[in-house]
Amino acid sequence: MTALTADQIARVKATAPVFAEHGTTITKHFYQRMFNAHPELKNIFNQTHQKSGSQPETLARAVYAYAANIDNLGALGGAVTHIAHKHASLNIRPEHYPIVGRHLLGAVVDVLGEAVDQQTLDAWAVAYEQLANIMIGAEAKLYEAASWSGFRPFKVMRKQVESDEITSFYLAPADGASAGGFEPGQYVSVTRYVDQLGVDQPRQYSLSDAPHGRWLRISVKREDGRADTQPGHVSNILHADVEEGTIVHVSAPMGEFTLDRKKSTPVVLMSGGVGITPMTSMLATLLAERSERKIAFVHACRNGRVHAFKDLLRRSAAEHRNLKRAVFYEAVGADDRAGVDYDFEGRMDIGRVEADVMLPDADYYLCGPVAFMRAQREALVARGVDPARIHTEIFGSGML
């Protein structure tokens, strides 16, 4: 691998403001350019995120961060790990990187034209090679440790409605072998053909049960789409068309948002909406291991009709003295039972459950909409919680 010279580092760093201003224009053109030349790659990249613009925006931010920190790559460690897990879940391989690099640099030329000189382009070519090698190395370690390679056929052995919006799918290996292990909090990719898009599409879903090798469970929210959002094509196909006995293809579990099972200190699980899925996996694991750790499970959703796993959570809290439950319903429904289904009306407010969640040396796991996680994180930090003990998981292309 060619090393970046001091001049090349300076040139790449100097282009960071360009990506701050024109990055999304460049990355949108990059995807169009690459898909025109390699339409088969549409089967890997989320076409809904392409249409909404969230994927080009995320890539633009990532390229900007890389340029701005080209002389201090250690600052990107967390981002590299996060992206590597996403890539490994989608089965991104070393042969994909030269294609991406060629079309990304081509998009820079197409958009900026004479505003970028050849020496700067040469510097970016070396910088991209450096980044590709970092990512390939990180992903190789994940593939080596994975339970299987690529997408593996699983049979839907059970389909269970959990709420008006969320349905669980119990997936057993089609070959009858073990489903393998995973860390609670991880996710898998499931791929289905989408007629409306004309391509296979992978989607990532958190595992929602404890690891035991017999099956994998994903709990999927139906996404009908609104005026300002795209429908969840694969999620809706799973709800409407995938029945018990159907074969689906699943990647090995990935993800760095995982429960630290080695600790004995308290655990606080905080979720909003479908963010309950990885928290259910963490809770099920702690209970299956007969952990004596103090556990607080705090969940917020609109009402009882969309509250998944409420019976499981109620039973678990009744049976385990080390578990405290607190549920917030934003708008209580006529059939919702106070003290049984939910504990508080309104949005999640840590101040109302402070005695249960502000525990010495606790680790806090947050999952839900970005605005929800940001609000809870700020509330915890304001109460003196070390940010290093606050862990977050973001679905899709969003960033905190």
C-alpha positions as a Markdown table, in Angstrom:
| # | Residue | x | y | z |
|---|---|---|---|---|
| 1 | Met | 0.0 | 0.0 | 0.0 |
| 2 | Thr | 1.3 | 3.4 | -1.0 |
| 3 | Ala | 1.8 | 5.7 | 2.0 |
| 4 | Leu | 0.4 | 9.2 | 2.0 |
| 5 | Thr | 3.0 | 12.0 | 1.8 |
| 6 | Ala | 2.8 | 15.1 | 4.0 |
| 7 | Asp | 1.7 | 17.1 | 0.9 |
| 8 | Gln | -1.0 | 14.5 | 0.1 |
| 9 | Ile | -2.3 | 14.6 | 3.7 |
| 10 | Ala | -2.5 | 18.4 | 3.5 |
| 11 | Arg | -4.3 | 18.2 | 0.2 |
| 12 | Val | -6.9 | 15.8 | 1.5 |
| 13 | Lys | -7.4 | 17.7 | 4.7 |
| 14 | Ala | -7.9 | 20.9 | 2.6 |
| 15 | Thr | -10.8 | 19.3 | 0.7 |
| 16 | Ala | -12.8 | 18.7 | 3.9 |
| 17 | Pro | -14.7 | 22.0 | 3.5 |
| 18 | Val | -15.5 | 21.1 | -0.1 |
| 19 | Phe | -17.2 | 17.9 | 1.2 |
| 20 | Ala | -19.0 | 19.9 | 3.8 |
| 21 | Glu | -20.5 | 22.1 | 1.1 |
| 22 | His | -20.8 | 19.8 | -1.9 |
| 23 | Gly | -20.6 | 16.3 | -0.4 |
| 24 | Thr | -24.2 | 15.2 | -0.9 |
| 25 | Thr | -24.2 | 16.4 | -4.5 |
| 26 | Ile | -21.0 | 14.3 | -5.1 |
| 27 | Thr | -22.3 | 11.2 | -3.3 |
| 28 | Lys | -25.7 | 11.3 | -5.0 |
| 29 | His | -24.0 | 11.4 | -8.4 |
| 30 | Phe | -21.5 | 8.7 | -7.2 |
| 31 | Tyr | -24.4 | 6.2 | -6.5 |
| 32 | Gln | -26.1 | 7.0 | -9.9 |
| 33 | Arg | -22.8 | 6.6 | -11.7 |
| 34 | Met | -21.9 | 3.3 | -9.9 |
| 35 | Phe | -25.4 | 1.8 | -10.3 |
| 36 | Asn | -25.4 | 2.6 | -14.0 |
| 37 | Ala | -22.1 | 0.8 | -14.5 |
| 38 | His | -22.8 | -2.0 | -12.0 |
| 39 | Pro | -26.6 | -2.5 | -11.6 |
| 40 | Glu | -26.0 | -5.7 | -9.7 |
| 41 | Leu | -24.9 | -3.6 | -6.7 |
| 42 | Lys | -28.4 | -2.4 | -6.3 |
| 43 | Asn | -29.0 | -5.8 | -4.6 |
| 44 | Ile | -26.6 | -4.7 | -1.8 |
| 45 | Phe | -27.4 | -1.1 | -1.3 |
| 46 | Asn | -30.7 | 0.0 | 0.3 |
| 47 | Gln | -32.6 | 1.6 | -2.6 |
| 48 | Thr | -35.2 | 3.1 | -0.2 |
| 49 | His | -32.4 | 5.1 | 1.5 |
| 50 | Gln | -31.1 | 6.0 | -2.0 |
| 51 | Lys | -34.5 | 7.5 | -2.8 |
| 52 | Ser | -34.9 | 9.3 | 0.4 |
| 53 | Gly | -31.4 | 10.7 | 0.2 |
| 54 | Ser | -30.3 | 9.4 | 3.6 |
| 55 | Gln | -27.6 | 7.1 | 2.3 |
| 56 | Pro | -25.9 | 9.8 | 0.2 |
| 57 | Glu | -26.0 | 12.2 | 3.1 |
| 58 | Thr | -24.5 | 9.6 | 5.4 |
| 59 | Leu | -21.7 | 8.8 | 3.0 |
| 60 | Ala | -21.0 | 12.5 | 2.5 |
| 61 | Arg | -20.7 | 13.0 | 6.3 |
| 62 | Ala | -18.4 | 9.9 | 6.5 |
| 63 | Val | -16.1 | 11.2 | 3.6 |
| 64 | Tyr | -16.0 | 14.6 | 5.3 |
| 65 | Ala | -15.0 | 13.0 | 8.6 |
| 66 | Tyr | -12.3 | 11.0 | 6.9 |
| 67 | Ala | -10.9 | 14.1 | 5.2 |
| 68 | Ala | -11.0 | 16.2 | 8.3 |
| 69 | Asn | -9.2 | 13.5 | 10.4 |
| 70 | Ile | -6.8 | 12.2 | 7.7 |
| 71 | Asp | -3.9 | 13.2 | 10.0 |
| 72 | Asn | -5.5 | 11.6 | 13.1 |
| 73 | Leu | -7.3 | 8.4 | 12.0 |
| 74 | Gly | -7.5 | 7.2 | 15.6 |
| 75 | Ala | -10.4 | 9.6 | 16.0 |
| 76 | Leu | -12.4 | 7.5 | 13.5 |
| 77 | Gly | -12.0 | 4.2 | 15.4 |
| 78 | Gly | -15.7 | 4.0 | 16.5 |
| 79 | Ala | -17.0 | 4.9 | 13.1 |
| 80 | Val | -14.8 | 2.3 | 11.4 |
| 81 | Thr | -16.0 | -0.4 | 13.7 |
| 82 | His | -19.7 | 0.6 | 13.2 |
| 83 | Ile | -19.3 | 0.7 | 9.4 |
| 84 | Ala | -17.4 | -2.6 | 9.3 |
| 85 | His | -20.2 | -4.4 | 11.1 |
| 86 | Lys | -22.8 | -3.0 | 8.7 |
| 87 | His | -20.6 | -4.0 | 5.7 |
| 88 | Ala | -20.0 | -7.5 | 7.0 |
| 89 | Ser | -23.8 | -7.9 | 7.6 |
| 90 | Leu | -24.4 | -7.0 | 3.9 |
| 91 | Asn | -21.5 | -9.3 | 2.7 |
| 92 | Ile | -19.4 | -6.4 | 1.3 |
| 93 | Arg | -16.2 | -8.0 | 0.1 |
| 94 | Pro | -12.7 | -6.7 | -0.9 |
| 95 | Glu | -13.6 | -6.8 | -4.6 |
| 96 | His | -16.3 | -4.2 | -4.1 |
| 97 | Tyr | -13.8 | -1.5 | -2.9 |
| 98 | Pro | -12.1 | -0.8 | -6.2 |
| 99 | Ile | -15.5 | -0.3 | -7.9 |
| 100 | Val | -16.5 | 2.2 | -5.2 |
| 101 | Gly | -13.2 | 4.0 | -5.3 |
| 102 | Arg | -13.3 | 4.4 | -9.1 |
| 103 | His | -16.8 | 5.8 | -9.2 |
| 104 | Leu | -16.4 | 8.0 | -6.1 |
| 105 | Leu | -13.3 | 9.7 | -7.6 |
| 106 | Gly | -15.1 | 9.9 | -10.9 |
| 107 | Ala | -18.0 | 11.6 | -9.3 |
| 108 | Val | -15.7 | 14.2 | -7.7 |
| 109 | Val | -14.3 | 15.0 | -11.2 |
| 110 | Asp | -17.8 | 15.1 | -12.7 |
| 111 | Val | -19.2 | 17.5 | -10.0 |
| 112 | Leu | -16.2 | 19.7 | -9.3 |
| 113 | Gly | -14.5 | 19.7 | -12.7 |
| 114 | Glu | -11.5 | 22.1 | -12.9 |
| 115 | Ala | -12.0 | 23.1 | -9.3 |
| 116 | Val | -10.0 | 20.0 | -8.3 |
| 117 | Asp | -6.5 | 19.5 | -9.7 |
| 118 | Gln | -4.8 | 16.3 | -10.6 |
| 119 | Gln | -2.4 | 16.3 | -7.6 |
| 120 | Thr | -5.4 | 16.5 | -5.3 |
| 121 | Leu | -7.1 | 13.7 | -7.1 |
| 122 | Asp | -3.9 | 11.6 | -6.8 |
| 123 | Ala | -3.8 | 12.3 | -3.1 |
| 124 | Trp | -7.4 | 11.2 | -2.8 |
| 125 | Ala | -6.7 | 8.0 | -4.7 |
| 126 | Val | -4.0 | 7.1 | -2.2 |
| 127 | Ala | -6.2 | 8.2 | 0.7 |
| 128 | Tyr | -9.1 | 6.0 | -0.5 |
| 129 | Glu | -6.7 | 3.0 | -0.9 |
| 130 | Gln | -5.6 | 3.5 | 2.7 |
| 131 | Leu | -9.2 | 3.7 | 3.9 |
| 132 | Ala | -10.2 | 0.6 | 1.8 |
| 133 | Asn | -7.4 | -1.4 | 3.4 |
| 134 | Ile | -8.5 | -0.3 | 6.9 |
| 135 | Met | -12.1 | -1.4 | 6.2 |
| 136 | Ile | -11.1 | -4.7 | 4.5 |
| 137 | Gly | -8.9 | -5.6 | 7.4 |
| 138 | Ala | -11.6 | -4.8 | 10.0 |
| 139 | Glu | -14.2 | -6.7 | 8.0 |
| 140 | Ala | -11.9 | -9.7 | 7.5 |
| 141 | Lys | -11.7 | -10.1 | 11.3 |
| 142 | Leu | -15.5 | -10.1 | 11.5 |
| 143 | Tyr | -15.9 | -12.6 | 8.8 |
| 144 | Glu | -13.3 | -14.9 | 10.4 |
| 145 | Ala | -15.3 | -14.8 | 13.7 |
| 146 | Ala | -18.7 | -15.1 | 12.1 |
| 147 | Ser | -20.9 | -18.2 | 12.6 |
| 148 | Trp | -21.2 | -18.6 | 8.8 |
| 149 | Ser | -20.3 | -16.9 | 5.5 |
| 150 | Gly | -22.6 | -15.0 | 3.3 |
| 151 | Phe | -26.4 | -15.5 | 3.4 |
| 152 | Arg | -27.7 | -18.8 | 4.8 |
| 153 | Pro | -31.1 | -20.3 | 4.2 |
| 154 | Phe | -33.4 | -20.3 | 7.3 |
| 155 | Lys | -37.0 | -21.6 | 7.5 |
| 156 | Val | -39.7 | -19.5 | 9.3 |
| 157 | Met | -40.8 | -22.0 | 12.0 |
| 158 | Arg | -43.1 | -19.6 | 13.7 |
| 159 | Lys | -44.7 | -16.2 | 13.0 |
| 160 | Gln | -46.0 | -14.4 | 16.1 |
| 161 | Val | -47.9 | -11.1 | 16.2 |
| 162 | Glu | -46.5 | -8.9 | 19.0 |
| 163 | Ser | -48.5 | -5.7 | 18.5 |
| 164 | Asp | -50.5 | -3.9 | 15.8 |
| 165 | Glu | -47.2 | -3.0 | 14.2 |
| 166 | Ile | -44.6 | -5.6 | 15.2 |
| 167 | Thr | -44.4 | -9.3 | 14.3 |
| 168 | Ser | -41.8 | -11.8 | 15.4 |
| 169 | Phe | -40.3 | -14.4 | 13.0 |
| 170 | Tyr | -38.6 | -17.4 | 14.5 |
| 171 | Leu | -35.9 | -18.6 | 12.1 |
| 172 | Ala | -34.4 | -22.1 | 12.2 |
| 173 | Pro | -31.6 | -23.2 | 9.9 |
| 174 | Ala | -33.0 | -25.0 | 6.8 |
| 175 | Asp | -30.3 | -27.7 | 7.1 |
| 176 | Gly | -31.3 | -28.5 | 10.7 |
| 177 | Ala | -27.9 | -27.5 | 12.1 |
| 178 | Ser | -27.3 | -25.0 | 15.0 |
| 179 | Ala | -28.4 | -21.4 | 14.5 |
| 180 | Gly | -25.1 | -20.4 | 16.1 |
| 181 | Gly | -24.4 | -17.8 | 18.8 |
| 182 | Phe | -24.5 | -14.1 | 18.9 |
| 183 | Glu | -24.1 | -11.3 | 21.4 |
| 184 | Pro | -27.4 | -9.8 | 22.7 |
| 185 | Gly | -28.0 | -6.5 | 20.9 |
| 186 | Gln | -26.7 | -7.7 | 17.5 |
| 187 | Tyr | -28.6 | -7.8 | 14.2 |
| 188 | Val | -28.8 | -9.9 | 11.1 |
| 189 | Ser | -29.6 | -8.9 | 7.4 |
| 190 | Val | -32.5 | -10.6 | 5.7 |
| 191 | Thr | -32.8 | -10.4 | 1.9 |
| 192 | Arg | -36.0 | -10.5 | -0.1 |
| 193 | Tyr | -36.9 | -9.7 | -3.7 |
| 194 | Val | -38.9 | -6.4 | -4.0 |
| 195 | Asp | -41.1 | -6.3 | -7.0 |
| 196 | Gln | -41.5 | -2.5 | -6.8 |
| 197 | Leu | -37.7 | -2.0 | -7.1 |
| 198 | Gly | -36.9 | -5.0 | -9.3 |
| 199 | Val | -34.0 | -6.1 | -7.1 |
| 200 | Asp | -33.2 | -8.2 | -4.1 |
| 201 | Gln | -32.9 | -6.0 | -1.0 |
| 202 | Pro | -31.2 | -6.7 | 2.3 |
| 203 | Arg | -32.6 | -5.2 | 5.5 |
| 204 | Gln | -31.1 | -5.4 | 9.0 |
| 205 | Tyr | -33.1 | -6.5 | 12.0 |
| 206 | Ser | -32.1 | -6.7 | 15.6 |
| 207 | Leu | -32.3 | -10.2 | 17.2 |
| 208 | Ser | -34.9 | -10.1 | 19.9 |
| 209 | Asp | -34.3 | -13.3 | 21.9 |
| 210 | Ala | -31.5 | -14.8 | 23.9 |
| 211 | Pro | -28.8 | -16.8 | 22.1 |
| 212 | His | -29.4 | -20.5 | 22.5 |
| 213 | Gly | -28.6 | -22.0 | 19.1 |
| 214 | Arg | -32.1 | -23.4 | 18.3 |
| 215 | Trp | -33.4 | -20.4 | 16.3 |
| 216 | Leu | -32.9 | -16.7 | 15.7 |
| 217 | Arg | -35.8 | -14.4 | 16.4 |
| 218 | Ile | -36.3 | -11.1 | 14.6 |
| 219 | Ser | -39.2 | -8.8 | 15.5 |
| 220 | Val | -40.1 | -6.6 | 12.5 |
| 221 | Lys | -42.1 | -3.3 | 12.5 |
| 222 | Arg | -44.4 | -2.8 | 9.5 |
| 223 | Glu | -43.5 | 0.5 | 7.8 |
| 224 | Asp | -46.4 | 1.7 | 5.7 |
| 225 | Gly | -44.7 | 5.0 | 4.9 |
| 226 | Arg | -46.1 | 8.5 | 5.3 |
| 227 | Ala | -46.0 | 11.7 | 3.2 |
| 228 | Asp | -42.5 | 12.4 | 4.4 |
| 229 | Thr | -41.1 | 8.8 | 4.6 |
| 230 | Gln | -40.7 | 5.8 | 2.3 |
| 231 | Pro | -42.4 | 2.5 | 3.0 |
| 232 | Gly | -40.4 | -0.4 | 4.4 |
| 233 | His | -40.5 | -2.7 | 1.4 |
| 234 | Val | -38.8 | -5.7 | 2.9 |
| 235 | Ser | -40.5 | -5.3 | 6.3 |
| 236 | Asn | -43.9 | -5.1 | 4.7 |
| 237 | Ile | -43.2 | -8.2 | 2.5 |
| 238 | Leu | -42.3 | -10.1 | 5.7 |
| 239 | His | -45.5 | -9.1 | 7.3 |
| 240 | Ala | -47.8 | -9.7 | 4.3 |
| 241 | Asp | -46.2 | -12.5 | 2.3 |
| 242 | Val | -43.8 | -14.5 | 4.5 |
| 243 | Glu | -45.5 | -17.3 | 6.3 |
| 244 | Glu | -44.5 | -20.3 | 8.4 |
| 245 | Gly | -42.5 | -22.6 | 6.3 |
| 246 | Thr | -41.0 | -19.9 | 4.0 |
| 247 | Ile | -37.3 | -19.9 | 3.4 |
| 248 | Val | -35.5 | -16.6 | 3.9 |
| 249 | His | -31.8 | -15.9 | 3.6 |
| 250 | Val | -30.0 | -14.5 | 6.6 |
| 251 | Ser | -26.5 | -13.1 | 7.2 |
| 252 | Ala | -24.4 | -13.9 | 10.3 |
| 253 | Pro | -25.1 | -11.7 | 13.3 |
| 254 | Met | -23.1 | -8.5 | 13.5 |
| 255 | Gly | -23.2 | -5.2 | 15.4 |
| 256 | Glu | -21.1 | -3.6 | 18.1 |
| 257 | Phe | -24.1 | -2.4 | 20.3 |
| 258 | Thr | -23.9 | -5.4 | 22.6 |
| 259 | Leu | -24.6 | -6.1 | 26.3 |
| 260 | Asp | -21.4 | -6.4 | 28.3 |
| 261 | Arg | -22.0 | -9.8 | 29.9 |
| 262 | Lys | -18.8 | -9.8 | 31.9 |
| 263 | Lys | -19.9 | -7.0 | 34.3 |
| 264 | Ser | -21.8 | -7.4 | 37.5 |
| 265 | Thr | -22.9 | -3.8 | 37.8 |
| 266 | Pro | -26.5 | -2.6 | 37.1 |
| 267 | Val | -28.0 | -2.5 | 33.6 |
| 268 | Val | -30.6 | 0.1 | 32.4 |
| 269 | Leu | -32.3 | -0.7 | 29.2 |
| 270 | Met | -34.1 | 2.3 | 27.6 |
| 271 | Ser | -36.1 | 2.0 | 24.4 |
| 272 | Gly | -38.6 | 3.8 | 22.3 |
| 273 | Gly | -41.0 | 2.1 | 19.8 |
| 274 | Val | -39.4 | -0.7 | 17.9 |
| 275 | Gly | -36.1 | 0.0 | 19.7 |
| 276 | Ile | -37.5 | -2.5 | 22.2 |
| 277 | Thr | -36.2 | -5.4 | 20.1 |
| 278 | Pro | -32.5 | -5.5 | 21.0 |
| 279 | Met | -33.4 | -4.6 | 24.6 |
| 280 | Thr | -35.7 | -7.7 | 24.7 |
| 281 | Ser | -32.7 | -9.8 | 23.6 |
| 282 | Met | -30.5 | -8.3 | 26.4 |
| 283 | Leu | -33.2 | -8.8 | 29.0 |
| 284 | Ala | -33.9 | -12.4 | 27.9 |
| 285 | Thr | -30.1 | -13.1 | 28.1 |
| 286 | Leu | -29.7 | -11.7 | 31.6 |
| 287 | Leu | -32.7 | -13.7 | 32.9 |
| 288 | Ala | -31.6 | -16.9 | 31.1 |
| 289 | Glu | -28.2 | -16.6 | 32.7 |
| 290 | Arg | -29.9 | -16.0 | 36.1 |
| 291 | Ser | -27.9 | -12.8 | 36.5 |
| 292 | Glu | -28.2 | -11.1 | 39.9 |
| 293 | Arg | -27.4 | -7.7 | 38.4 |
| 294 | Lys | -30.0 | -5.0 | 39.0 |
| 295 | Ile | -32.0 | -4.4 | 35.8 |
| 296 | Ala | -34.2 | -1.5 | 34.9 |
| 297 | Phe | -36.3 | -1.8 | 31.7 |
| 298 | Val | -37.7 | 1.6 | 30.7 |
| 299 | His | -39.8 | 1.7 | 27.5 |
| 300 | Ala | -41.9 | 4.4 | 25.7 |
| 301 | Cys | -44.4 | 3.9 | 22.9 |
| 302 | Arg | -47.6 | 5.5 | 21.7 |
| 303 | Asn | -50.1 | 3.2 | 23.4 |
| 304 | Gly | -50.9 | -0.4 | 24.3 |
| 305 | Arg | -51.8 | -1.4 | 20.7 |
| 306 | Val | -48.3 | -0.8 | 19.5 |
| 307 | His | -46.6 | -2.0 | 22.7 |
| 308 | Ala | -44.7 | -5.2 | 21.8 |
| 309 | Phe | -43.7 | -7.8 | 24.4 |
| 310 | Lys | -45.8 | -6.2 | 27.1 |
| 311 | Asp | -47.0 | -9.5 | 28.6 |
| 312 | Leu | -43.5 | -10.9 | 28.6 |
| 313 | Leu | -42.2 | -7.8 | 30.3 |
| 314 | Arg | -45.0 | -7.8 | 32.9 |
| 315 | Arg | -44.4 | -11.5 | 33.7 |
| 316 | Ser | -40.6 | -11.1 | 33.9 |
| 317 | Ala | -40.9 | -8.1 | 36.3 |
| 318 | Ala | -43.2 | -10.1 | 38.5 |
| 319 | Glu | -41.0 | -13.2 | 38.6 |
| 320 | His | -37.6 | -11.5 | 39.0 |
| 321 | Arg | -36.9 | -9.3 | 42.0 |
| 322 | Asn | -33.8 | -7.7 | 40.4 |
| 323 | Leu | -35.9 | -6.4 | 37.5 |
| 324 | Lys | -37.8 | -3.0 | 37.6 |
| 325 | Arg | -40.2 | -2.1 | 34.8 |
| 326 | Ala | -41.3 | 1.4 | 33.8 |
| 327 | Val | -43.5 | 1.9 | 30.7 |
| 328 | Phe | -44.6 | 5.3 | 29.3 |
| 329 | Tyr | -47.6 | 5.6 | 27.0 |
| 330 | Glu | -47.7 | 8.8 | 25.1 |
| 331 | Ala | -51.5 | 8.7 | 24.6 |
| 332 | Val | -53.3 | 6.1 | 26.7 |
| 333 | Gly | -55.9 | 4.1 | 24.9 |
| 334 | Ala | -59.4 | 3.1 | 26.2 |
| 335 | Asp | -58.3 | -0.5 | 26.7 |
| 336 | Asp | -54.9 | 0.2 | 28.3 |
| 337 | Arg | -54.6 | -0.8 | 32.0 |
| 338 | Ala | -52.7 | 1.5 | 34.3 |
| 339 | Gly | -50.2 | -0.3 | 36.4 |
| 340 | Val | -50.6 | -3.5 | 34.3 |
| 341 | Asp | -49.7 | -2.5 | 30.8 |
| 342 | Tyr | -48.1 | 0.9 | 31.5 |
| 343 | Asp | -46.9 | 3.0 | 34.5 |
| 344 | Phe | -46.9 | 6.6 | 33.2 |
| 345 | Glu | -48.7 | 8.7 | 30.7 |
| 346 | Gly | -46.7 | 11.0 | 28.5 |
| 347 | Arg | -43.3 | 10.9 | 26.9 |
| 348 | Met | -40.4 | 9.2 | 28.7 |
| 349 | Asp | -39.2 | 11.4 | 31.6 |
| 350 | Ile | -36.2 | 10.1 | 33.6 |
| 351 | Gly | -37.1 | 12.4 | 36.4 |
| 352 | Arg | -40.2 | 10.3 | 37.0 |
| 353 | Val | -38.2 | 7.0 | 37.4 |
| 354 | Glu | -35.0 | 8.5 | 38.8 |
| 355 | Ala | -34.9 | 6.1 | 41.8 |
| 356 | Asp | -34.9 | 3.1 | 39.4 |
| 357 | Val | -32.6 | 4.2 | 36.7 |
| 358 | Met | -29.9 | 6.3 | 38.5 |
| 359 | Leu | -28.0 | 3.3 | 39.8 |
| 360 | Pro | -24.3 | 3.4 | 40.8 |
| 361 | Asp | -21.9 | 2.3 | 38.0 |
| 362 | Ala | -24.8 | 1.3 | 35.8 |
| 363 | Asp | -24.5 | 0.9 | 32.0 |
| 364 | Tyr | -27.2 | 2.5 | 30.0 |
| 365 | Tyr | -28.3 | 1.0 | 26.7 |
| 366 | Leu | -30.5 | 3.2 | 24.5 |
| 367 | Cys | -32.4 | 2.3 | 21.3 |
| 368 | Gly | -35.2 | 4.1 | 19.4 |
| 369 | Pro | -35.7 | 7.2 | 17.3 |
| 370 | Val | -32.7 | 9.5 | 17.1 |
| 371 | Ala | -34.5 | 12.4 | 18.9 |
| 372 | Phe | -35.6 | 10.0 | 21.6 |
| 373 | Met | -32.0 | 8.7 | 22.2 |
| 374 | Arg | -30.6 | 12.2 | 22.1 |
| 375 | Ala | -33.1 | 13.4 | 24.8 |
| 376 | Gln | -32.4 | 10.5 | 27.1 |
| 377 | Arg | -28.6 | 10.8 | 26.7 |
| 378 | Glu | -28.7 | 14.5 | 27.5 |
| 379 | Ala | -30.9 | 13.8 | 30.6 |
| 380 | Leu | -28.5 | 11.1 | 31.8 |
| 381 | Val | -25.4 | 13.2 | 31.3 |
| 382 | Ala | -27.1 | 16.2 | 33.0 |
| 383 | Arg | -27.5 | 13.8 | 36.0 |
| 384 | Gly | -23.8 | 13.0 | 36.1 |
| 385 | Val | -23.7 | 9.8 | 34.1 |
| 386 | Asp | -20.3 | 9.2 | 32.4 |
| 387 | Pro | -21.0 | 9.3 | 28.6 |
| 388 | Ala | -18.7 | 6.2 | 28.3 |
| 389 | Arg | -21.4 | 4.2 | 30.1 |
| 390 | Ile | -24.2 | 5.3 | 27.7 |
| 391 | His | -24.5 | 3.0 | 24.6 |
| 392 | Thr | -26.7 | 3.7 | 21.7 |
| 393 | Glu | -28.0 | 1.8 | 18.6 |
| 394 | Ile | -29.3 | 3.6 | 15.6 |
| 395 | Phe | -31.4 | 1.9 | 12.9 |
| 396 | Gly | -31.0 | 2.9 | 9.3 |
| 397 | Ser | -28.7 | 5.6 | 8.1 |
| 398 | Gly | -29.2 | 8.1 | 11.0 |
| 399 | Met | -26.5 | 9.5 | 13.3 |
| 400 | Leu | -26.6 | 10.9 | 16.8 |
